[in-house]
Amino acid sequence: ETIITMATKHNPIAQDELTSCCLFSLSPKIQPKNILRAQLWVHLRPANIVTSVFLQISR
């Protein structure tokens, strides 16, 4: 079985244009113990300035 989920922006009012945060969650019907592997795809848009990208993954 394949499950695809899209991230949603978290509290967009409190963010400035240089900082962006998004998160995703799985349905309660999906039991984490049954997940054998996962893939995280990150799409970055071109930026006018050099910047760092930080990813935080919690389980």
For each residue, the residues with C-beta under 8 A, 3 or more apart:
1:
2:
3: 26 30
4:
5: 24 25 26
6: 24
7: 22 23 24
8: 22 23 24
9: 12 15 20 21 22
10: 21 22 23
11: 14 15 21
12: 9 15
13:
14: 11
15: 9 11 12 19 20 21
16: 19
17:
18: 51
19: 15 16
20: 9 15
21: 9 10 11 15
22: 7 8 9 10
23: 7 8 10
24: 5 6 7 8
25: 5
26: 3 5 30 32
27: 30
28:
29:
30: 3 26 27 34 35
31: 34 35
32: 26 35 59
33:
34: 30 31
35: 30 31 32 38
36:
37:
38: 35
39:
40: 55 57
41:
42: 53 55
43:
44: 47 53
45:
46:
47: 44 50 51
48:
49:
50: 47
51: 18 47
52:
53: 42 44
54:
55: 40 42
56:
57: 40
58:
59: 32
